[in-house]
Amino acid sequence: MSVALVRPSRPPTAASHRWRALALALVTTLVATLLAAVQAAPAQAAPVLLSQGGAVTASSQENGGTAAGHAVDGDGGTRWSSAFSDPQWIRVDLGSPAVLSRVELAWEAAHAKSYRIELSADGNSWTTAYSTTASAGGNETLTISGEARYVRLTGTERATGYGYSLWEFKVFGTRDGGGGPEIPGGGDLGPNVHVFDPSTPNIQGKVDEIFQQQEEAQFGSGRHALLFKPGTYNNLNAQIGFYTQIAGLGLNPNDTTFNGDVTVDAGWFDGNATQNFWRSAENLTLNPVSGTNRWAVSQAAPFRRMHVKGGLNLAPDGYGWASGGYIADSKIDGTVGPYSQQQWYTRDSSVGGWTNAVWNMTFSGVQGAPASSYPNPPYTTLDTTPISREKPFLYLDGNEYKVFVPAKRVNARGVSWDGGAQQGESIPLNRFYVIKQGATAATINAALAQGLNLLFTPGVYHIDQTINVNRADTVVLGLGLATIIPDNGVTAMKVADVDGVKLAGFLIDAGPVNSPTLLEVGPQGASADHSANPTSLQDVFVRIGGAGPGKATTSIVVNSDDTIIDHTWVWRADHGEGWGWETNRADYGVRVNGDDVLATGLFVEHFNKYDVEWYGERGRTIFFQNEKAYDAPNQAAIQNGNTKGYAAYRVDDSVQQHEGWGMGSYCYYNVDPTIVQEHGFKAPVKPGVKFHNLLVVSLGGNGQYEHVINSVGSPTSGTSTVPSTVVNFP
């Protein structure tokens, strides 16, 4: 098919892109009201997606890559296209009779102007359920009625000179004349969610028991959420190990108070905190016993919606190594002491003071943050965060569980919850499919098709098909670092090009069969404007290897415009089980194709080629932390044509506008310390492409950088672990 007929990946101008946002704003209130009504409705028997994976035939296909089966595979990036003539048809066999209620069509640019939806009980005699002579293409939802086993779309007039081209052809209904499978919403939270109130006996004993299980279980299968009802808890020291979430169940952090501590230290690893990963603290108020709470973590260990009535120490006892972390929407009344932390990002918070910096301390929207002074000391401070939306969280409204979804903020500064009513939406738990271990991907997809949100309880979930999130405003929330593993090389999760999907609080762990991608946000060529209601990824982590062999060509692909990536750690393992240059092969970490994508807290490490590639326009990154792959066997293994090594962060030459603040790349080529990396960053030299406060570091002289970005910046020096910096580029 001619390139001219591929749906444009983005609008022709920024002005037209934003004009659509203004037009959509005229109906935002009405749409929000309707969506709220849908969210509030009780779960009932509902039509489900019947066509996905069904037997499908067509009158023709354009070429070998556009087979009819692609229209019912649940993959918004594959399509069926026909020969260039009229009429043409595509037919799906539902497998058994069903009472039908709607058809959803996702057209490529080459769509039908005139077509019919036809039904048949036997595949021979057909009746028309819907017809049009004025289709505009795009995404269409058609209300139909009738009982049938076979559903056919017959195109009678093309809108272009080419064939008919469908990304997806979806049929919804209930089996055998009604009473189709209902997936209930709500229910209990499963055995790995531990709920406490102030009268619960021996809270300390239970918390200690879980910590003993999880303290050293870096690659274990245990997953736990410790949830505390509103109230005051005295003399409690909650030590938090791997795959453990601790959180308050109030609507406000001040609803749940500990006269005590929530502690992470590194005694299990001889005082080294560089492997204190995969844990979280949220929505609590602390009165630390000593006046200072210790939270000595590294990657994938968020500290969110916390109020510390005292100081916060980010270093382990003894001030051993620690390699960076993340704070958001938190209020620390006293001073934050990072001490040995090499880098850190704090967003939309309030601090009483900040004591020091090692390589890279970045702040956006933080009251009390130190002024920008990079590189001496290396503080990067933005007064506000351009766009943010806090992570959804579980809370109790009386005795009823709900999920609160905070509203989007623009030019945010300070916490979202201190003073005045919080802006956002509460969704009752009965609008969620509460997923427990043993659930299948088919059931999860059926729940999504039914209109439910997803709540993964703590556990490890093996899936044999892609989880497809196709409905606007869907919430997918994990508790206790719930972990999703694709077993057979599928993509773990795909999000359609729709508004306002919220993904939060889970880990995707690559399986032993290579997946082309692990998470896709929007199909290839996505172009809808989501500026009024963006999709967000928050505390969504990816791991390739470590717990066992895993492979994925590209971990995260973002095709949808306006997406917010808020704190992700995308990690190709450098220790544990199942790792090695080819054993856990993963060439690319994060690829951004969408326009106007914002990353706040982007941690991406150890990929065989590029860690981050950016193709979309007007992308922005506030804080980037990277280490190149430790295990490259020699210089030839990382050679990139005539370039020595692949940049940690590359902006494509086609990009006209891009900006980044507070970004670092480090190398530790311990297999071959003679390896030379030409630069940490690569970008086109254009007025609209700007970087502020970049650094590269050689750890102990194990490998070297020749430059910081392109051919700019001094080389790293010998065996000293001293950053080479660039304050502004170009």
N, C-alpha and C positions, 0 to 999 in steps of 0.2 A: 504494500500500500504506500502511496505517496506520503512523504513526511508532512506535507501540507495538511493532511487529513488527521494527523494525530492531535488529540486534544491538547491545546497549548498548556505548557507546564506552569505558566504564570501569566497574568494579564499584561497587555502591551505596555502600559505605563503605570507608574505609581499613582498618578492622579486617577486613572480609571479604576484601579484596585481600591482606592479609598472612597471613590464615589459610590461604589456598591455598598461599602460599609455604612455610608450615610443613608442610603436608601433603605437598607435593612433595619437601621435604627428606628425608622418610622413604625415598624411593626414589632419591635423588640418586646414592648410591654405585653401586647396581646399574646405573642408566642410564649413568653415566660409564664403568663397566666395559664395557658393551655398545658404547658409542660408540667407546671406545678400540680395541676389537676390530675394529670396522668400519674405523677409520682405518688400522689396521695391516695389514689384508688387502691382498694384492697386487692390482693392477688386472687384471681379467679381463673377458671378454665379458659384458656386463650388459644387462638390460632398459633400454630408453630410452623417453622420453616420445614417444608416437606420435600423440596426439590433438590436440595444440596446432595451431591454425590449420586443422584439418580441416573438411570440409563437415558441417554440422550442421543438423538439423531438429528440430522439437518439435511436440507436439500443440496447444500454444497459447502465448501470451505475455501477461503482465499488461498491458503498455503498450509504447509505442514505445521506451522506454529500457531494456527488459529482454529484448532479443532473445536467441535461443538461442546465437548466436555468441559472446556474452559469456562463456559458460561454458567455452569452449575457447580464449580469447584470451591466456591467460597473465597476465592482469591481475587481481590479487586484489581490486581495487576496483570491478569491474564484475560484473554477474550476469544470469542468466536467471531469470525467475519466470513461473509459469504462471497460468492462470485458477483461480478458487477452487472447484474441483470435483475429484472423483475419477472415474476414474484420469486421470493425465497422464504423458507420457513425453518424453524427450529422447534423440536418436540421433545418433551421430557416425560418419562414414565415414572409416576409417583410410587409404583410398586403395588398399590392397592387402592380401592376407591376412597375418596375423601371429600368432605364438604369444604368447599373452597371459599375464601373470603377476600383475598387480595393477591395482586401480582406486583412485584417491584422490578423495574427495569433500570439498568445503569448503562446508558448508551455511550459509545465512543463518539467522536465527532461525526463519523459516517453513520447516521441514524436513519430511521424510517420517518418519512412524512406521513404516510398512510399505512396502517396495519390493523390486524384483528387479533384478539386473544380468543382461541377456540378450545372447546372442551369435548372430551370423548370418553365413553365408558370402555370401548373396545379397540380404539385406535383406527377405526374405519369410518364411523359416522360422527360428524362434527356439528356442534352448535356454537354460535358466536356469543361470547360473554361480554365482549367489549370491542369497540372499533373507533377509529379516529382517522380523519383526513388532514389533521393540522398539528401533528406532534412537533414540538420544538426540541426534542431530544433531551439530553441530560439525564437526571434522575427522575423517574416517574413512579408514582404509587397509584395503582389502579384498584378500585373497589369492584369486586366481581361477586357473583353468587352462582351456585350450581354444584352438583356432585359429579366427580369424574376421577378417572385414573390417569388419563393422558391430558396434557395441556400443551397447546401449540401456539406459537406466535407466527403469523403469516404476514410478511411485509409485501405490500402491493405497490408502493411508490417510494423510491429512495429520495432522501433530501440532498444527496450529493451524486457525483458521477461514479462513485465507488460502490462497494457492497454494503450490506447491513452489518454493523459491528456492535456487539454487546459485551461489556465487561461482565455483567451478571444478569441472570434471569431467575428470579426467585418467586416461588409459589408458596402461599401460606394457607393453612386450613386445619381441620381436625379429621381424624381417621374415622371411617365407618359411620358416617352420618352424624358425627358429634361425639362429645365426651372424650375428646382427645386427651393426651397425657398432660396433666397439670403438674407443674413443678412448684411446690409451695415456697413462698417467701418466708423469711424469718426462721425461728426455731432457736434451739440452744447453740452455744458457741463451741461445743466440743470439749474434749478432755484436756487440751493443751492451753486453754484459756483459764487462768486462775483469778477469780474475782474475790476481792477482800472488802470488808467494811471495818470500821474501827472496833467492832465487837468480835471480829473473827479471832478465835484462839490461836496462839502460837504463829503469828504472821512471820516473825523473824525466823522461826524454824523452817517454815515452808520455803521462804525466799532463799535461805541458806542451802536447803536441799537442792533446789534448782541450780543455784550457782555452782555447787559441787559437781553437778552433772555437766554443766556447760562451760566451766572456767577454761578448760583446755581443749574443748571439743570443736576445734577449728573447722574440721571437715566432717563432723558428725551429722546424724539425722534428727537429733532433738530440736524441737522448735517450741517456744513458750511465749505467752503474753501474760504479764502480771498487771492486772487492772484493778485500780483502787477507787471505790465509790467515794463521793464527796464526804468530807469530814476531816478530822485531825488524827494523825497517827504519831504516837510518841515513841522515842527511843528506838528508832528503826534505822538500820544501815543496810540498804538494799544494794548488794554487790551484783553487778550485771556482767554475765558472761556472754559467750557466743550465742547468736540466734535467740536473743532474749529482748523483748520489748517491755518497758515499764511505762505505764501511762495512768493519768487520772481520768476519771469518768465524769468530771464536771464539764459544764459548758465553758467555764473560765478556769485558767490554771489556779487561781486563788480559791477555787471551791474545794480543792484537795491539798491538804498541807501535811508535810512531813516535818516534825521536829526531829530531824535526823538527816541522813545523807543518802544520795544515790551515787554509788562509787564504781569507778573503773580504775584499776591499777594493773600492774604488769608483773606481779610476783611470779606468776606461772611461767614467765619467759625471761627470768633473771633480770627483771627491771627494764626490759626493752619493750616499749609500747608500739613498735612499728607493725605488729601483727594483731593489734586489738581492733578487729573488724566486726561488721555485721551484728549490731546491737543498736538500741535506741532508747531515748528518754523523752517523754512528751507530756505536756499538760499538767504539770505538778508545780507546787510551791515548796521550796526547801528552806528550812532554818538549820543550816549545817551546825553540827555539834561544836566544831572547832572554829566556826566562823567562815570556813572556806570549804567548799565541796570539791572533790577531785574527780575529774572526767578525763582520764589519760587514754585517748583513743587515737586511731588513725582513720583510714578510709571506711566509708559505709557505716558510720556511727553517728547519726544525726542527733542533735540536741535542740528540740523544737518546743515552742510554747511553754518554756520553763521560766519560773520566777525564782531566782536565788536571792534570798535575803541575807547576802553576805558576798564573799568572793568566790571565784571559780579558778581552780588550778588545772591546767590542761596537760601537765607533765606527770610522769610516774614518780613514785617515791624513789628518791635517789637521783632524779632528773636525768634518767636514761633517755635514749633516743625515742622520738615520736615523729611521725611523718605527715601529720596534717589532718584537718577535719572541718566541721561545719556546724554553725549555730544559726538558727533563724527564729524570728518572732519571739525572742526571749528577752527577759529583763534581768540583768545581773546588777543588784544594787551596789555591790562592792567592786573590787578590781579583778579583772581577768588577767591571769598570769600564764602566758603560753610557755615561757621558759625554753625548754628544749624542742618545742614544736617547730619543725622546719618551715611549714606554711599553714595558713588557716584562712577560711572565708567566713565572714559574719554578715548576715543580711537582715535588714528591717528589725532591728533590736535596739536595746538601750543598755549601756554599760556605764558603771561608775568610774572606770578607768581601764587602761591597758598598759602593761608594764614593759614589754620588749618585743623584738622581732628578730627572726633568724634570717630567712631568705625572702619570704613573701607573705605579708599579712594584708589581706584585702577586705575592705568594708564597703557596703552600699546600704544607704538608708539607716545608718546606725547612729543614734544619739549618744554622744560621749566618746565617739571614735577619735583616735588621734588624727591630726591633720596629715594630708599627703606630704611625704618627704622622701620619696623613693630616689635613690637607693640607700640613703643613709639618714635614718633607719628605713628599711624597705616597707614603708606603709603606702598603700594605694587606697584612697578614700573617695568615694562618690557620695554626695549629699543624699541622693535618693536612689531607689531602684526603679528603673523605667516602668516595668510592668511586673507585678507579682500576684500570686494567689496562693494562700497558705494551703497546706496539705489537709485533705479531709480527715476527720477523726471520729471515732465511736464515743458516744456519751450517753448518760442516763437522763431522761426527762421523766422525773418521778421514778416509776418502776419500768419504764419502757425504753428499750435501746433505740437510739437513732444515730444517724451519721450526719454530722454537720459539715457542710461544704462551704468554706469561706468564699466571699466574693472577690473578684479581681480588684486589685488596687493599681492605680497609676501614679507614678512618682512617689512611691511609698517611702515613709520614714517612720521609724519606731514600730512598736508592736501593734498588732491589730486588735488586741483584746482589752487594753487598759483604758477605761473611761468610755462610757457610752455603750450602746447596744452593738453587738457584733453584727457585721453585715454578711449575709450569706443565706443558705437554705438548709433546713433540716429535713432529712429523708427517713421515714420510719424503717425499721429493720425488715418489716414484711414486704418491702419493695426490693429486698436483696435475696439472692440465692446464697444461703450460708453454706459454703463449700467445706466439706470435711474429707479427710484422707479416704481414698478409694473412689472418689467421684471421677467420672469419665469426661473426656473432652466433649463427647457427643452430648452428654447431659448439660454440661456447662454452656455449650452453644445453643441448646434448646432453651435453656433459661434466658439467655440473652435475646433469642428470637421472641420469646414470650414477653419481653419488656422489662425483665428484672435486671437490677444491678448485681455486682458480684462482691462477696466478702469471703476471701480465703482465710480460713482459720489456720493456726500454726500447723505446719506439716510440709511434707514433700509430695509433690503431685506429678506423676508421670503421665504424659499426654501423647496420644498417637495421631492427633490431628490439630490443626491450627485453631486457637481460640479467636473467633472473629467478633470484634466489637464494632457493630454497624450502626448503632442508634446514638443520636446526639445526646449529650449530657449524661451518658452512662458513667457510673463510678465503678472502678475496679480497685478494691482496697484490700491489702494484705495485713494480717496481724502476725506478730512474732516471726518476721522474715520468712513468710510462706514462700516456698521454693517450687518453681515450675521447671520440669525437665522434659524437653522433647525427645522421645525415644528413637524415632525413626527418620531423623533428618528433616522434619517439618519445621516451619517457622513457628515459634511458640505462640506468638500473638500478633494479630494485625488489627489496625484501627482504620475504619473507613474515613473518607474525607468529609467529616461532619463536625459540627460545633461541639465544643465544651466537654470532651471526654476527659475524665480524671483518672489517671493511673498512679497508684501510690502504694509504697510499703511492701514490695515483694522483690524476690530474686529470681532471675532466669538463669539456669545452670545448663550449659550446652551438653547435649548427649553425645555418645560415642560415634554416632553416624553424623557426618558433616551436615549442618544446616546452612542453606545459603544466607539466611538472615535469622536472627532470633526475635527481634521486635521491629515491626514496621508501623509507622504512623502515617497513614494516608497511602493510597496506591501510587504507583509511578505515574507522573503527569498530573498529580493533584494540583488544583488551581483555585479552589474556593477561598473566599476571604473570610477568615475566622477572627479578625481583629477585635470584634465586639465580645467574642466568647471563645477564647483559644483552648485548644487541648493542652493538658499539662502532664508532665512526668515528674514525680516527686518521690525521692528515695526509691527509685526503680534501679536495681543493680543487676549487672550481668557478669557471669563468671564462665571462663572457658578453662577447664582443667582444675586441678587442685583436689577436688573430691573424687577424681577419677578421670579417665581420658574423656576429653570433650573437644569438639571441633565446630567452627562456624566461620564462614568466609567473611561476613560482615555482621557485627553484633546488633547495632541499632541503625535503622535508616529512617530519617524524618523527611517525608515528602510533603506533608501538609504545611501550608503557610501559617505563620503567627504562633507556632507551637512554643510552649515554655518548657525548657528542660531545667528543672530546679533540683539540683543535687543528684547526680548519678555517679556511680563508680563502675566503670566498664573495664574488666580486669582479665587479662590472659595470665594464667597462673605462672608464678616463678618458683613455687615450692608446693609441697603436698604430694599427692599421687597423680599420676597420669599427666606429667608435663615434660616438655622437651621441644626442641625447635620444630620438629615435625609431629610429635605425639599429640600436642594440643594446638595444631596449626590454626591460626586465625589471622588473616591478613589485615583486616581493617576493623577499627573499633566503632567509630561513629561517623556516619555520612549524612550530611544535611543538604537536601535538595530544595526544600521549601524556602520561600521568602519570609523575611521579617521574623525569623526564629531567634529567640533569646535564650541563652544558656547562663544560668546563675549557679556556679559551683559545678564545674565540669572536670571530673577526675577520670582519666583514660590512660591505661598503662599496658606496655609490654607487647604490643601487636607486631606481627612479623613485618608488616609494611607501614602504611600510614595509620596513626592512632586516630586522628580526626581529619576528615576532608569536608570542605565547605563549598558548595556550588550555588546556594541560594543567595539572593540579593538582600542587602541591609541586615545581615546577620550580626549579632552582638554576643560577646562572651565576657562575663564578669567573673574572673578567677578561673584559671586552668592549671591543673596539676598533672604532670606526666613523668613517667620513667620509661625510657626505651627498653626493649626486650633485653633481659640479662643474658639470655642463653644463645645469642647468635654465635655460630661456631667459628666464623672468620669474616674478614672484610667482604669477600665475594658473596657471602650469604645475604648481605644487606645492600649490595650494590644496586643502585637505581639508575640504570643507563650510565650516563657520564657523571652522575651525582653520587657522592659518598653517603649512602644511607637515605632513608625515607624520613622526611620531616615529621615531628610529632604532631604538628598542626599546620595543615596546608589549605590555603584559600585558592581556589581555582583561578586561572588566568582570565577567565571570562567575567569574573565578578567585578562590578563597578564600585560597590559600597559595602564596607565591612568594618567592624571596630571591636577591639579587645582591650581589656584592662587586667593587669595583675596576673601574668601568665608565665609559668615556668616549666622547663623540661630538663630532666636529669638523666645521665647515663651511668651505667655500672656494668660494663661488658667484662664480666669476671671470667668467662670462658676464654676470651681472647682480648686481653687488655690493650692490645695494639690497635684495635678498631678505631677508625676516625669517622665522626659524624659531621657532614659538611655544615649543617645548621639544625637548630631546633624548630625553626618556623620558616615557612615559605609562603610568599604572598606577592601578588602583582603590585608594581609600583604605580599607583594611581592616586589622585587627590582624595578620592572617597574611601580608600582603604587605609585605616589608621590603627596603630597599636601603641599602647602606653604601658611602660613598666614591664619589660620582658627580661627573662634571665635564662641562662643555661648553666648547668653545674656538672662537672665530672666528679663522681664520688670516689675519692681516694686515688684518682689517676687511672681508674679502670675504664679506658676509652676516653676520647677527647672530642670536643666540638671545635670546629674551625671558626664558626661565626654564630651569632645569635639568630638573626633573621636574614635570609638571602645571603648576601656577602657583607652584611653590616654587623658590627660588633666584634670585639676582641676574642681570640681563641681562649678556651680554658687553659689553665697553666699547670703543666706537670702533674704532680701528685697532690697538690693542695686543693682541698674542697672549698673553693672560693668561686662565687658566681661571677659570670661575665654578663653584663647588663646592657640594655638599650632602653632609654627613658621614653623616647618617642620615635615612631617610624611612620612615614618616611621623615 
